[in-house]
Amino acid sequence: MSVAAGRDEWLRFQKDFTADELRHRRLRLMRSLATGCAFMAGAGAVRGFDPFRQDNDFYYLTGVEVPHAYLLLDNAAETSTLFLPPRDAAHEKSDGPELSCEDGDFVRRHTGIESVRPLADLPQALAAPAVLYTARAYPEGYRQCQDTLRIWRRFSMADPMSGDFMPQAHVIKQLASLNPRAEFRDLSPVIELHRLTKSPAELALMRRSSHLTALACKQAIMNTRPGMYEFQLAAVADFIFGINGAQGAGYRPIIAAGANIWMMHYWRNNAQLRDGDLVIFDYAPDLNNYTSDIGRMWPVNGRYSSVQRELYGFVLRYHGVLLSLIRAGRTSREILSSAAEQMQPVVDTWPWSKPAYRNAALKLLESPRPLSHGVGMAVHESGSYTARPLEPGLVFAVDPELLVPEEQLYIRVEDTVAVHENGCENLTAGCPREMDEVEKLIGAARLLEVVGPVMPNPGR
């Protein structure tokens, strides 16, 4: 790019969503609220050298990726105002241009937001509304979802020296000081509901994210061999993510071998892969603020044992039945009930080697968990979709889990699917599931050999 290029050509802005789509999201939200104003704070500046990543809700409504931005929606007038910091010429000289309140024309053109104002105007703008909606859920940033944030808060609250650092609580306190007569309402449940159903543009982005997820998993299978370490499979995935333009990972890798599989969200990834072990892979990228979810299990030595085929084969069979039943208009309960009905004869005729395995299969068919959780900007999207018929554009994880507590065996297979009118689209189908096909891939590639031997970290 020429040094003489105009400022607009230097400004960075996302290209996945048009101004019309962003405007539609805000209008949908405002029409759901009808009265008062909605106020949302974006993420603050990072404290170190990490790249800035906007909070999910703020990005969903604006596409703006600059720290210390705020959005005010007038629900009755159906207009939006974005508040931005002033231009910092010294910072831009070293780090490059960032959106500022002086870039109003650029912002309006790319976001459809009607008004752009400086941060200094915030106090006056917030003093007037009689009803203010603001998010009470903790803002989701890099590798975060509400599940993990609730755990973080629980540990923080239990620490007498830590306290509960809830930025949204601080925002509400500041709002109350600026507008003591306002009635405050929670914005989070409405946004959660809207985020569950994806637009065509979101689905296109999630197809890309899921393609990388499947490609990374497939490469991990192809590079598996006894003696390597769990973290090396994560490194293979990170390479696939990075070389294809992802900004990192959507969540920390769950890559567990042998006994580590029993810990469902195991993350240390420091164990050596041994002949005879199964390994599980659950890892996906953060591609332009959207992720995916996957679960595959394969034998380190390249051949499923008879017990592994028995248990994993049953879960695969059930997984396939679930995929065949998912479509718009059906409820989760109807799908699970139909799947259990189809699978009962399979349980009765399956060549179980132990009664405990058969009992585990029966419990799986009774579980509500296989239609697991929404997937999108967070790997576990908040908001429930199980109490009503599935809608086109809903994206969620299909994740049947078989547990044999007597032997601490945990078997699962997971895919991310999008609901359509006449069925579902398996977004992560690019990584094989069937055992014979997987066996042909194991050890077929040697990506890690180009870097030479890897030394384990004795301190970990």
C-alpha positions as CSV (number, residue, x, y, z in Angstrom):
1,M,0.0,0.0,0.0
2,S,1.3,3.4,-0.9
3,V,2.4,5.7,2.0
4,A,0.3,8.4,0.3
5,A,-2.9,6.2,0.6
6,G,-5.8,7.8,2.4
7,R,-6.5,7.1,6.1
8,D,-9.6,5.0,5.2
9,E,-7.4,2.5,3.3
10,W,-5.2,2.0,6.4
11,L,-8.0,1.4,8.8
12,R,-8.7,-2.2,9.6
13,F,-12.3,-3.5,9.6
14,Q,-13.9,-6.9,9.4
15,K,-15.2,-8.1,6.0
16,D,-17.4,-11.0,7.0
17,F,-20.5,-8.9,7.7
18,T,-22.0,-6.0,5.7
19,A,-23.3,-2.8,7.3
20,D,-26.9,-4.0,6.4
21,E,-26.4,-7.2,8.4
22,L,-25.0,-5.4,11.4
23,R,-27.9,-2.9,11.2
24,H,-30.4,-5.8,11.0
25,R,-28.9,-7.3,14.2
26,R,-29.3,-4.0,16.1
27,L,-32.8,-3.5,14.8
28,R,-33.8,-7.0,15.8
29,L,-32.5,-6.3,19.3
30,M,-34.2,-2.9,19.6
31,R,-37.5,-4.3,18.5
32,S,-37.2,-7.1,21.1
33,L,-36.8,-4.4,23.8
34,A,-39.2,-1.8,22.4
35,T,-38.7,0.8,25.2
36,G,-35.9,2.7,26.8
37,C,-32.2,2.5,25.6
38,A,-29.7,-0.3,25.5
39,F,-26.1,0.4,26.5
40,M,-23.1,-1.9,25.8
41,A,-19.4,-1.5,26.7
42,G,-16.8,-3.0,24.4
43,A,-13.5,-4.5,25.6
44,G,-10.8,-2.4,27.1
45,A,-7.2,-2.2,25.9
46,V,-5.0,-5.3,26.5
47,R,-2.4,-5.1,29.3
48,G,0.4,-6.8,27.4
49,F,1.4,-7.8,23.9
50,D,-1.6,-9.9,23.1
51,P,-3.6,-8.7,20.1
52,F,-6.8,-6.9,20.9
53,R,-9.9,-9.1,20.5
54,Q,-13.4,-7.5,20.9
55,D,-15.9,-9.0,23.3
56,N,-18.4,-11.2,21.5
57,D,-21.7,-9.3,22.1
58,F,-20.2,-6.0,21.1
59,Y,-18.6,-7.4,18.0
60,Y,-21.9,-9.1,17.2
61,L,-23.8,-5.8,17.1
62,T,-21.1,-3.5,15.6
63,G,-18.2,-5.4,14.0
64,V,-16.0,-2.8,15.6
65,E,-12.6,-4.0,16.8
66,V,-11.1,-1.1,18.8
67,P,-10.7,-0.8,22.6
68,H,-12.9,1.4,24.8
69,A,-15.8,1.7,22.4
70,Y,-19.4,2.0,23.6
71,L,-22.8,1.5,22.0
72,L,-26.1,3.2,22.8
73,L,-29.3,2.0,21.2
74,D,-32.5,4.1,21.3
75,N,-35.0,1.4,21.1
76,A,-38.1,3.6,20.4
77,A,-36.3,5.6,17.7
78,E,-34.4,2.6,16.4
79,T,-31.1,4.5,16.1
80,S,-27.6,3.6,17.2
81,T,-24.8,5.8,18.5
82,L,-21.2,4.6,18.8
83,F,-18.8,6.4,21.2
84,L,-15.1,6.1,20.4
85,P,-11.9,7.5,21.8
86,P,-10.2,10.4,20.2
87,R,-7.3,9.8,17.8
88,D,-4.0,9.2,19.4
89,A,-1.4,10.3,16.8
90,A,1.6,9.1,18.8
91,H,0.2,5.6,19.3
92,E,-0.9,5.4,15.7
93,K,2.6,6.3,14.6
94,S,4.0,3.1,16.2
95,D,0.9,0.7,16.0
96,G,-1.0,2.0,13.0
97,P,-4.3,3.7,12.6
98,E,-7.3,2.7,14.8
99,L,-10.9,3.8,14.5
100,S,-11.5,7.0,16.5
101,C,-14.4,9.4,16.9
102,E,-12.9,11.4,14.0
103,D,-13.7,8.5,11.6
104,G,-17.4,9.0,11.6
105,D,-17.9,8.6,7.9
106,F,-15.9,5.4,7.8
107,V,-17.8,4.0,10.7
108,R,-21.2,4.9,9.3
109,R,-20.4,3.4,6.0
110,H,-19.1,0.0,7.4
111,T,-21.5,-0.5,10.3
112,G,-24.7,1.3,9.4
113,I,-24.5,3.1,12.8
114,E,-26.2,6.5,12.5
115,S,-24.1,8.6,14.9
116,V,-20.5,8.6,16.1
117,R,-19.5,10.7,19.1
118,P,-16.5,11.1,21.4
119,L,-16.2,9.4,24.7
120,A,-16.6,12.8,26.4
121,D,-20.2,12.9,25.3
122,L,-21.1,9.7,27.2
123,P,-22.1,11.1,30.6
124,Q,-24.7,13.5,29.0
125,A,-26.1,10.8,26.7
126,L,-26.6,8.3,29.5
127,A,-28.2,10.8,31.9
128,A,-31.5,10.9,30.1
129,P,-33.0,7.4,29.5
130,A,-35.7,6.3,32.0
131,V,-35.0,2.6,31.2
132,L,-31.6,1.3,30.5
133,Y,-30.8,-2.2,29.3
134,T,-27.3,-3.4,29.9
135,A,-25.6,-6.8,30.0
136,R,-25.3,-8.5,33.3
137,A,-23.5,-11.6,31.9
138,Y,-19.7,-11.3,32.0
139,P,-18.3,-10.2,28.6
140,E,-16.8,-13.1,26.6
141,G,-13.4,-12.5,25.3
142,Y,-10.6,-14.7,23.8
143,R,-11.1,-18.4,24.6
144,Q,-14.0,-17.6,26.9
145,C,-17.6,-18.7,27.3
146,Q,-20.2,-18.2,30.1
147,D,-19.4,-21.7,31.5
148,T,-15.7,-20.9,32.0
149,L,-16.5,-17.4,33.3
150,R,-18.9,-18.8,36.0
151,I,-16.1,-21.2,37.1
152,W,-13.6,-18.3,37.2
153,R,-16.1,-16.2,39.3
154,R,-16.7,-19.1,41.7
155,F,-12.9,-19.4,42.4
156,S,-12.5,-15.6,42.6
157,M,-15.3,-15.3,45.1
158,A,-13.9,-18.1,47.2
159,D,-10.5,-16.3,47.5
160,P,-10.6,-13.8,50.4
161,M,-7.7,-11.9,48.9
162,S,-9.1,-11.7,45.4
163,G,-12.7,-10.4,45.2
164,D,-15.1,-10.5,42.3
165,F,-13.8,-8.4,39.5
166,M,-17.0,-8.0,37.4
167,P,-16.6,-5.2,34.9
168,Q,-20.3,-5.1,34.0
169,A,-21.0,-4.5,37.7
170,H,-18.7,-1.5,37.5
171,V,-20.5,-0.3,34.4
172,I,-23.9,-0.5,36.1
173,K,-22.5,1.4,39.1
174,Q,-21.2,4.1,36.8
175,L,-24.5,4.2,35.0
176,A,-26.4,4.5,38.3
177,S,-24.2,7.5,39.3
178,L,-24.9,9.2,36.0
179,N,-28.6,8.4,35.9
180,P,-29.8,7.6,39.5
181,R,-33.5,7.6,38.4
182,A,-33.1,5.0,35.6
183,E,-34.6,1.6,35.8
184,F,-32.0,-1.0,34.9
185,R,-32.9,-4.2,33.0
186,D,-30.8,-7.2,31.9
187,L,-29.8,-7.2,28.2
188,S,-28.0,-10.5,28.2
189,P,-30.9,-13.0,27.8
190,V,-32.1,-11.2,24.6
191,I,-28.7,-11.2,23.0
192,E,-28.1,-14.8,24.0
193,L,-31.3,-15.8,22.2
194,H,-30.4,-13.9,19.1
195,R,-26.9,-15.3,18.8
196,L,-28.1,-18.9,18.8
197,T,-29.6,-18.6,15.3
198,K,-27.0,-17.8,12.7
199,S,-27.5,-15.7,9.6
200,P,-26.3,-17.0,6.1
201,A,-23.2,-14.9,6.5
202,E,-22.5,-16.4,10.0
203,L,-23.0,-19.9,8.6
204,A,-20.5,-19.2,5.8
205,L,-18.0,-18.1,8.4
206,M,-18.7,-21.1,10.6
207,R,-18.2,-23.4,7.6
208,R,-14.7,-22.0,7.3
209,S,-14.0,-22.3,11.0
210,S,-15.4,-25.9,11.1
211,H,-13.4,-26.8,8.0
212,L,-10.2,-25.7,9.8
213,T,-11.4,-27.7,12.9
214,A,-11.8,-30.8,10.9
215,L,-8.6,-30.3,8.9
216,A,-6.6,-29.9,12.2
217,C,-8.2,-33.0,13.7
218,K,-7.4,-35.0,10.6
219,Q,-3.8,-33.8,10.6
220,A,-3.5,-34.8,14.3
221,I,-4.7,-38.3,13.4
222,M,-2.2,-38.5,10.5
223,N,0.7,-37.4,12.7
224,T,-0.1,-39.7,15.7
225,R,2.4,-42.4,16.7
226,P,3.5,-43.9,20.1
227,G,6.0,-42.0,22.0
228,M,4.9,-38.5,21.1
229,Y,3.2,-36.1,23.5
230,E,-0.3,-34.8,23.7
231,F,0.9,-31.2,23.3
232,Q,2.5,-32.1,20.0
233,L,-1.0,-32.9,18.5
234,A,-2.1,-29.5,19.8
235,A,0.9,-28.0,18.0
236,V,-0.1,-29.6,14.8
237,A,-3.6,-28.1,15.2
238,D,-2.2,-24.7,16.0
239,F,-0.1,-24.8,12.8
240,I,-3.2,-25.6,10.8
241,F,-5.2,-22.8,12.5
242,G,-2.4,-20.2,12.1
243,I,-1.4,-20.9,8.5
244,N,-5.1,-20.6,7.5
245,G,-5.6,-17.2,9.1
246,A,-7.2,-18.0,12.4
247,Q,-6.5,-15.6,15.3
248,G,-5.7,-18.5,17.6
249,A,-7.9,-21.1,19.3
250,G,-11.5,-20.8,20.4
251,Y,-10.7,-22.7,23.6
252,R,-7.8,-24.5,25.2
253,P,-7.1,-27.9,23.7
254,I,-8.6,-31.0,25.1
255,I,-6.2,-33.7,23.9
256,A,-6.0,-36.6,26.3
257,A,-4.6,-40.0,26.0
258,G,-5.2,-43.1,28.1
259,A,-6.4,-42.5,31.6
260,N,-6.5,-38.8,31.1
261,I,-9.6,-39.2,28.9
262,W,-11.7,-39.7,32.0
263,M,-11.2,-36.1,32.9
264,M,-13.7,-34.6,30.5
265,H,-12.1,-31.2,30.2
266,Y,-8.5,-32.3,30.7
267,W,-6.1,-29.6,29.4
268,R,-2.6,-30.1,30.6
269,N,-1.7,-32.1,27.5
270,N,1.7,-33.1,28.8
271,A,1.5,-36.9,28.8
272,Q,3.2,-39.3,26.4
273,L,1.1,-41.3,24.0
274,R,1.5,-45.0,24.6
275,D,0.8,-48.1,22.4
276,G,-2.7,-49.4,23.3
277,D,-4.0,-46.0,24.4
278,L,-6.9,-44.1,22.8
279,V,-6.5,-40.4,22.3
280,I,-9.3,-37.8,22.2
281,F,-9.1,-34.6,20.2
282,D,-11.4,-31.6,21.0
283,Y,-9.9,-28.3,19.7
284,A,-11.1,-25.6,17.3
285,P,-9.9,-22.2,16.1
286,D,-11.0,-18.7,16.7
287,L,-11.6,-17.5,13.2
288,N,-12.8,-13.9,13.0
289,N,-14.5,-14.3,16.4
290,Y,-16.3,-17.6,15.5
291,T,-15.3,-21.1,16.5
292,S,-16.5,-24.7,16.2
293,D,-16.4,-27.9,18.2
294,I,-15.4,-31.5,17.5
295,G,-14.6,-34.7,19.2
296,R,-12.7,-37.7,17.7
297,M,-11.1,-40.7,19.4
298,W,-8.5,-42.9,17.8
299,P,-5.9,-45.6,18.8
300,V,-2.3,-44.4,19.2
301,N,-1.0,-47.6,17.6
302,G,-3.2,-47.4,14.6
303,R,-5.7,-50.2,15.4
304,Y,-8.8,-50.1,17.5
305,S,-8.9,-52.9,20.0
306,S,-12.0,-55.2,20.3
307,V,-13.2,-53.3,23.3
308,Q,-12.6,-49.9,21.7
309,R,-14.5,-51.0,18.6
310,E,-17.3,-52.3,20.8
311,L,-17.8,-49.0,22.8
312,Y,-16.8,-46.4,20.2
313,G,-18.7,-48.3,17.5
314,F,-21.9,-48.1,19.5
315,V,-21.5,-44.3,20.1
316,L,-20.8,-43.8,16.4
317,R,-24.0,-45.7,15.6
318,Y,-26.0,-43.5,17.9
319,H,-24.4,-40.4,16.7
320,G,-25.3,-41.2,13.1
321,V,-29.0,-41.8,14.1
322,L,-29.1,-38.4,15.8
323,L,-27.8,-36.7,12.7
324,S,-30.4,-38.4,10.6
325,L,-33.2,-37.1,12.8
326,I,-32.3,-33.4,13.2
327,R,-34.3,-30.9,11.2
328,A,-36.2,-27.7,11.7
329,G,-39.6,-28.0,13.5
330,R,-38.6,-30.9,15.8
331,T,-37.8,-30.5,19.4
332,S,-34.7,-31.9,21.1
333,R,-36.9,-34.2,23.2
334,E,-38.6,-35.6,20.1
335,I,-35.2,-36.3,18.4
336,L,-33.8,-38.0,21.5
337,S,-36.9,-40.1,22.0
338,S,-36.9,-41.2,18.3
339,A,-33.2,-42.0,18.5
340,A,-33.6,-44.0,21.6
341,E,-36.4,-46.0,20.0
342,Q,-34.3,-46.8,17.0
343,M,-31.3,-47.7,19.1
344,Q,-33.0,-50.0,21.6
345,P,-32.9,-53.0,19.2
346,V,-29.3,-52.2,18.6
347,V,-28.6,-52.4,22.3
348,D,-30.4,-55.7,22.5
349,T,-28.4,-57.3,19.7
350,W,-25.0,-55.6,20.2
351,P,-22.2,-58.1,21.1
352,W,-21.5,-56.6,24.6
353,S,-18.5,-58.2,26.3
354,K,-19.6,-57.0,29.8
355,P,-22.9,-56.1,31.4
356,A,-21.4,-52.8,32.5
357,Y,-21.0,-51.8,28.9
358,R,-24.6,-52.5,28.1
359,N,-25.8,-50.6,31.1
360,A,-23.6,-47.6,30.0
361,A,-25.3,-47.7,26.6
362,L,-28.8,-47.7,28.1
363,K,-27.9,-44.7,30.3
364,L,-26.6,-42.9,27.2
365,L,-30.0,-43.4,25.5
366,E,-31.7,-41.8,28.5
367,S,-29.4,-38.8,28.6
368,P,-30.5,-35.3,27.4
369,R,-26.9,-34.3,26.8
370,P,-26.2,-35.6,23.3
371,L,-27.8,-32.5,21.7
372,S,-25.3,-30.6,23.7
373,H,-24.9,-26.9,23.5
374,G,-25.0,-24.0,21.0
375,V,-21.8,-23.2,19.1
376,G,-20.8,-19.9,17.5
377,M,-18.8,-17.0,18.8
378,A,-18.3,-19.0,22.0
379,V,-17.7,-22.8,21.9
380,H,-20.6,-23.0,24.4
381,E,-23.1,-20.4,23.4
382,S,-25.5,-19.4,26.1
383,G,-29.2,-19.5,25.7
384,S,-31.5,-22.6,25.6
385,Y,-33.0,-24.1,22.4
386,T,-34.3,-27.4,23.9
387,A,-37.7,-26.2,25.0
388,R,-38.9,-25.2,21.6
389,P,-38.8,-26.5,18.0
390,L,-35.4,-26.2,16.3
391,E,-35.1,-23.3,13.9
392,P,-33.2,-23.1,10.6
393,G,-29.8,-21.5,11.3
394,L,-29.4,-22.9,14.8
395,V,-25.9,-24.3,15.3
396,F,-25.1,-26.7,18.1
397,A,-22.9,-29.7,19.0
398,V,-24.1,-33.3,18.7
399,D,-22.0,-35.0,21.4
400,P,-23.2,-38.4,22.7
401,E,-21.0,-39.5,25.7
402,L,-20.8,-43.1,27.0
403,L,-19.4,-43.5,30.5
404,V,-18.4,-46.7,32.3
405,P,-17.6,-45.6,35.8
406,E,-16.5,-49.0,36.9
407,E,-13.5,-48.8,34.6
408,Q,-13.3,-45.0,34.2
409,L,-14.0,-45.3,30.5
410,Y,-15.3,-42.2,28.7
411,I,-16.2,-42.5,25.0
412,R,-17.6,-39.8,22.8
413,V,-17.8,-38.5,19.3
414,E,-18.8,-34.8,18.6
415,D,-19.7,-32.7,15.5
416,T,-21.0,-29.2,15.1
417,V,-24.2,-29.1,13.0
418,A,-26.4,-26.4,11.5
419,V,-30.2,-27.0,11.4
420,H,-31.9,-26.7,8.0
421,E,-35.6,-27.1,7.0
422,N,-35.1,-30.7,5.8
423,G,-32.2,-31.9,7.9
424,C,-28.9,-30.8,9.3
425,E,-25.5,-29.9,7.9
426,N,-22.6,-31.5,9.6
427,L,-20.1,-28.6,9.6
428,T,-17.2,-30.7,10.9
429,A,-17.7,-33.8,8.6
430,G,-14.4,-33.2,7.0
431,C,-12.7,-35.3,9.7
432,P,-13.6,-38.9,9.3
433,R,-15.5,-40.7,12.1
434,E,-15.8,-44.3,10.9
435,M,-13.1,-46.5,12.4
436,D,-11.9,-48.3,9.3
437,E,-11.4,-44.9,7.6
438,V,-9.6,-43.4,10.6
439,E,-7.2,-46.4,10.9
440,K,-6.0,-45.8,7.4
441,L,-5.0,-42.2,8.4
442,I,-3.2,-42.9,11.6
443,G,0.5,-42.2,11.3
444,A,0.2,-41.4,7.5
445,A,2.0,-38.0,7.9
446,R,5.2,-36.9,9.6
447,L,4.8,-33.1,9.9
448,L,6.6,-33.0,13.3
449,E,9.7,-34.8,12.0
450,V,10.8,-31.6,10.2
451,V,11.5,-30.0,13.5
452,G,13.6,-32.8,14.9
453,P,13.2,-34.5,18.3
454,V,11.1,-32.8,20.9
455,M,12.3,-32.7,24.5
456,P,9.7,-33.2,27.2
457,N,9.5,-30.4,29.9
458,P,10.4,-32.1,33.2
459,G,8.9,-29.2,35.1
460,R,5.4,-30.0,33.7
